[in-house]
């Protein structure tokens, strides 16, 4: 009896200890998430402000981007924004131990642009690939993959991030290629017994030129902690993961195999669990000494073609892409295309893109300029009336342009994404390829630009409504105050006052009539909640019949629900980090 009591007591103590540890870790992660979101607010909002040109504190062009969309600066800003956005999603969805308790994840079913998501992921890893002298290339089959789909875009991003990161990390030379296509009927019938007609079965392929994985090791690729005692409890596994993850060297042997390091983490295991939860499939093919291909198939619901973003790729819809790809040839002439690049992976990707444009008669590839010039001179003798497009690296431009002087040739220069342009007036194609850049080259009517201009024109027309309204902003963080002031200027405000804490905010509110108040929830002296309560009481005492002033709560604490804050007197809640688009939309709803 005593022994049984001791066993029960020990079991209860172990459960209580584990619960306490888990609660402490949950609180730690919650605090970490709060602090990280505050920092991300500074990064993401600063990036948005960078898109606008200011003169004496005034945004000169309202919401129109001041940098060319194909400029190096714009690309780098876009990559920073994509990386920060992805980090935000991971913090919001994965830091609460969900990566260790996958059964608790609830998948969202929201409309998203898969082309934008796909190109954001390749952009995120482009600099990392450049640092290892790898050719990172991508191909999106816009002729078959619907651009607008429904599903959990955050989880799709997470899956792509994990497989691309793994390929780059463990490939020391050569290339990493990422494809987005639709599964053909034969493969689909082999993978699924029942096929849902309203779904598009999207296939992501990540191909690397690493040393490959032995067949007997492929099964271990998706096993977490395979070097750890299987009896080890979750808490110690968690600790082990973070200790070993920080020690993984970037100088591992070539190849995509995590098995070679004997330090397999959670990334690919999470990928497999996510794919299975989305009713998807994951396939690994590898040849020792040649490389590895990881294929992921995800069924996603086909959505409408509604455009919600200023993003370049999101200005495209399945309808206008089809029109561009099937576009009749101007004056009955087709185009002959020549690709000059030392990397076969890039040539293959660009050729795959070009072959879906009906205007293209043929595509020829060359490793060097000399080989191209030798053949081109012979070709022009037989096809004098043809239209030609030549893709080459910008360092070869002068040599090619001199040799082709007088010919009807359109030269497109290629550079790594984010690199400076030597010839600003020329047309460029960045690596990895952005589909929108190719569309601009082949689309004489510039359908995408027209559509974006319509979107921008509608937004600019409403900016004047805020110019005569005043706003009071309270935040104890000087950086956040500065950024939010600039964001308010971007959306049209001119009369903006700031406060360092809740009491300062209340004192200023008593002296002036405001159209809107923005209050950070956590501030010294007086919190945002306390300030909101005092402002509401002051409004009641005035009894002047004026319209209730909208007060927005600003917080980085995602565990505080909107309902809780609305019950405390706020009219709306802005969760950090805040985007210009979200800020504009919420404010227009409240004050116009």
ChimeraX attribute file (.defattr): number of C-alpha atoms within 10 A of each C-alpha:
attribute: neighborCount
match mode: 1-to-1
recipient: residues
	/A:1	6
	/A:2	7
	/A:3	8
	/A:4	9
	/A:5	10
	/A:6	11
	/A:7	12
	/A:8	12
	/A:9	12
	/A:10	12
	/A:11	12
	/A:12	12
	/A:13	12
	/A:14	12
	/A:15	12
	/A:16	12
	/A:17	12
	/A:18	15
	/A:19	12
	/A:20	12
	/A:21	13
	/A:22	15
	/A:23	12
	/A:24	12
	/A:25	15
	/A:26	15
	/A:27	13
	/A:28	13
	/A:29	16
	/A:30	18
	/A:31	14
	/A:32	14
	/A:33	21
	/A:34	20
	/A:35	14
	/A:36	17
	/A:37	25
	/A:38	19
	/A:39	16
	/A:40	20
	/A:41	24
	/A:42	20
	/A:43	18
	/A:44	26
	/A:45	21
	/A:46	20
	/A:47	19
	/A:48	21
	/A:49	19
	/A:50	17
	/A:51	17
	/A:52	21
	/A:53	18
	/A:54	17
	/A:55	8
	/A:56	6
	/A:57	12
	/A:58	16
	/A:59	20
	/A:60	14
	/A:61	13
	/A:62	19
	/A:63	21
	/A:64	18
	/A:65	16
	/A:66	16
	/A:67	15
	/A:68	10
	/A:69	14
	/A:70	20
	/A:71	17
	/A:72	19
	/A:73	18
	/A:74	19
	/A:75	19
	/A:76	18
	/A:77	17
	/A:78	21
	/A:79	23
	/A:80	18
	/A:81	20
	/A:82	21
	/A:83	18
	/A:84	19
	/A:85	18
	/A:86	19
	/A:87	17
	/A:88	21
	/A:89	17
	/A:90	18
	/A:91	18
	/A:92	16
	/A:93	16
	/A:94	18
	/A:95	16
	/A:96	18
	/A:97	15
	/A:98	13
	/A:99	20
	/A:100	17
	/A:101	12
	/A:102	14
	/A:103	11
	/A:104	10
	/A:105	13
	/A:106	10
	/A:107	14
	/A:108	12
	/A:109	13
	/A:110	12
	/A:111	18
	/A:112	23
	/A:113	24
	/A:114	23
	/A:115	24
	/A:116	20
	/A:117	19
	/A:118	22
	/A:119	20
	/A:120	23
	/A:121	21
	/A:122	25
	/A:123	25
	/A:124	22
	/A:125	18
	/A:126	22
	/A:127	18
	/A:128	15
	/A:129	23
	/A:130	13
	/A:131	8
	/A:132	15
	/A:133	13
	/A:134	21
	/A:135	23
	/A:136	28
	/A:137	25
	/A:138	27
	/A:139	25
	/A:140	24
	/A:141	17
	/A:142	21
	/A:143	17
	/A:144	16
	/A:145	21
	/A:146	25
	/A:147	25
	/A:148	23
	/A:149	24
	/A:150	20
	/A:151	20
	/A:152	17
	/A:153	20
	/A:154	20
	/A:155	20
	/A:156	18
	/A:157	18
	/A:158	20
	/A:159	22
	/A:160	22
	/A:161	19
	/A:162	16
	/A:163	24
	/A:164	24
	/A:165	18
	/A:166	19
	/A:167	28
	/A:168	27
	/A:169	22
	/A:170	24
	/A:171	27
	/A:172	23
	/A:173	18
	/A:174	18
	/A:175	23
	/A:176	25
	/A:177	24
	/A:178	25
	/A:179	18
	/A:180	23
	/A:181	19
	/A:182	22
	/A:183	20
	/A:184	11
	/A:185	10
	/A:186	8
	/A:187	9
	/A:188	15
	/A:189	12
	/A:190	8
	/A:191	14
	/A:192	12
	/A:193	7
	/A:194	8
	/A:195	13
	/A:196	11
	/A:197	9
	/A:198	11
	/A:199	15
	/A:200	22
	/A:201	24
	/A:202	21
	/A:203	20
	/A:204	24
	/A:205	24
	/A:206	22
	/A:207	23
	/A:208	31
	/A:209	25
	/A:210	27
	/A:211	22
	/A:212	23
	/A:213	24
	/A:214	15
	/A:215	13
	/A:216	7
	/A:217	12
	/A:218	17
	/A:219	10
	/A:220	15
	/A:221	18
	/A:222	20
	/A:223	18
	/A:224	18
	/A:225	20
	/A:226	15
	/A:227	12
	/A:228	15
	/A:229	9
	/A:230	10
	/A:231	7
	/A:232	10
	/A:233	10
	/A:234	14
	/A:235	13
	/A:236	10
	/A:237	18
	/A:238	14
	/A:239	11
	/A:240	14
	/A:241	17
	/A:242	11
	/A:243	11
	/A:244	12
	/A:245	14
	/A:246	8
	/A:247	9
	/A:248	13
	/A:249	10
	/A:250	10
	/A:251	10
	/A:252	15
	/A:253	16
	/A:254	21
	/A:255	26
	/A:256	30
	/A:257	26
	/A:258	22
	/A:259	18
	/A:260	16
	/A:261	12
	/A:262	13
	/A:263	18
	/A:264	25
	/A:265	21
	/A:266	18
	/A:267	19
	/A:268	19
	/A:269	20
	/A:270	22
	/A:271	23
	/A:272	20
	/A:273	18
	/A:274	22
	/A:275	20
	/A:276	14
	/A:277	16
	/A:278	18
	/A:279	13
	/A:280	20
	/A:281	18
	/A:282	17
	/A:283	11
	/A:284	16
	/A:285	14
	/A:286	21
	/A:287	15
	/A:288	13
	/A:289	14
	/A:290	13
	/A:291	24
	/A:292	25
	/A:293	22
	/A:294	19
	/A:295	19
	/A:296	23
	/A:297	25
	/A:298	23
	/A:299	23
	/A:300	22
	/A:301	20
	/A:302	19
	/A:303	19
	/A:304	15
	/A:305	19
	/A:306	15
	/A:307	17
	/A:308	11
	/A:309	13
	/A:310	17
	/A:311	13
	/A:312	17
	/A:313	21
	/A:314	23
	/A:315	23
	/A:316	27
	/A:317	21
	/A:318	18
	/A:319	11
	/A:320	16
	/A:321	20
	/A:322	15
	/A:323	13
	/A:324	22
	/A:325	20
	/A:326	14
	/A:327	16
	/A:328	13
	/A:329	13
	/A:330	10
	/A:331	6
	/A:332	7
	/A:333	14
	/A:334	17
	/A:335	19
	/A:336	18
	/A:337	21
	/A:338	21
	/A:339	24
	/A:340	23
	/A:341	18
	/A:342	15
	/A:343	16
	/A:344	16
	/A:345	18
	/A:346	24
	/A:347	21
	/A:348	17
	/A:349	19
	/A:350	23
	/A:351	19
	/A:352	16
	/A:353	19
	/A:354	19
	/A:355	14
	/A:356	15
	/A:357	20
	/A:358	15
	/A:359	21
	/A:360	20
	/A:361	16
	/A:362	13
	/A:363	17
	/A:364	13
	/A:365	19
	/A:366	19
	/A:367	14
	/A:368	14
	/A:369	18
	/A:370	13
	/A:371	12
	/A:372	18
	/A:373	16
	/A:374	10
	/A:375	11
	/A:376	13
	/A:377	12
	/A:378	10
	/A:379	12
	/A:380	14
	/A:381	9
	/A:382	9
	/A:383	10
	/A:384	10
	/A:385	11
	/A:386	16
	/A:387	17
	/A:388	18
	/A:389	18
	/A:390	19
	/A:391	21
	/A:392	24
	/A:393	21
	/A:394	18
	/A:395	13
	/A:396	14
	/A:397	19
	/A:398	10
	/A:399	12
	/A:400	18
	/A:401	14
	/A:402	9
	/A:403	12
	/A:404	15
	/A:405	9
	/A:406	8
	/A:407	14
	/A:408	14
	/A:409	16
	/A:410	16
	/A:411	22
	/A:412	18
	/A:413	21
	/A:414	23
	/A:415	20
	/A:416	19
	/A:417	24
	/A:418	21
	/A:419	14
	/A:420	12
	/A:421	18
	/A:422	12
	/A:423	12
	/A:424	10
	/A:425	7
	/A:426	12
	/A:427	16
	/A:428	23
	/A:429	22
	/A:430	21
	/A:431	21
	/A:432	25
	/A:433	25
	/A:434	24
	/A:435	23
	/A:436	18
	/A:437	18
	/A:438	17
	/A:439	18
	/A:440	16
	/A:441	15
	/A:442	18
	/A:443	16
	/A:444	11
	/A:445	10
	/A:446	13
	/A:447	18
	/A:448	22
	/A:449	14
	/A:450	12
	/A:451	16
	/A:452	18
	/A:453	15
	/A:454	11
	/A:455	16
	/A:456	16
	/A:457	13
	/A:458	10
	/A:459	15
	/A:460	15
	/A:461	9
	/A:462	14
	/A:463	18
	/A:464	12
	/A:465	14
	/A:466	21
	/A:467	14
	/A:468	11
	/A:469	18
	/A:470	17
	/A:471	20
	/A:472	23
	/A:473	24
	/A:474	28
	/A:475	26
	/A:476	20
	/A:477	14
	/A:478	11
	/A:479	14
	/A:480	20
	/A:481	19
	/A:482	14
	/A:483	20
	/A:484	25
	/A:485	20
	/A:486	25
	/A:487	24
	/A:488	20
	/A:489	22
	/A:490	26
	/A:491	26
	/A:492	23
	/A:493	21
	/A:494	18
	/A:495	15
	/A:496	16
	/A:497	16
	/A:498	20
	/A:499	21
	/A:500	19
	/A:501	24
	/A:502	27
	/A:503	21
	/A:504	15
	/A:505	25
	/A:506	22
	/A:507	13
	/A:508	15
	/A:509	18
	/A:510	12
	/A:511	8
	/A:512	9
	/A:513	13
	/A:514	18
	/A:515	18
	/A:516	20
	/A:517	23
	/A:518	25
	/A:519	29
	/A:520	26
	/A:521	25
	/A:522	20
	/A:523	19
	/A:524	13
	/A:525	13
	/A:526	17
	/A:527	19
	/A:528	28
	/A:529	20
	/A:530	17
	/A:531	23
	/A:532	25
	/A:533	15
	/A:534	16
	/A:535	21
	/A:536	16
	/A:537	11
	/A:538	14
	/A:539	17
	/A:540	12
	/A:541	9
	/A:542	9
	/A:543	8
	/A:544	8
	/A:545	8
	/A:546	8
	/A:547	8
	/A:548	12
	/A:549	18
	/A:550	17
	/A:551	23
	/A:552	26
	/A:553	24
	/A:554	22
	/A:555	21
	/A:556	24
	/A:557	18
	/A:558	14
	/A:559	9
	/A:560	12
	/A:561	10
	/A:562	16
	/A:563	11
	/A:564	10
	/A:565	17
	/A:566	15
	/A:567	9
	/A:568	13
	/A:569	19
	/A:570	24
	/A:571	17
	/A:572	18
	/A:573	21
	/A:574	19
	/A:575	18
	/A:576	22
	/A:577	21
	/A:578	21
	/A:579	20
	/A:580	18
	/A:581	14
	/A:582	11
	/A:583	15
	/A:584	17
	/A:585	12
	/A:586	14
	/A:587	17
	/A:588	14
	/A:589	8
	/A:590	15
	/A:591	13
	/A:592	10
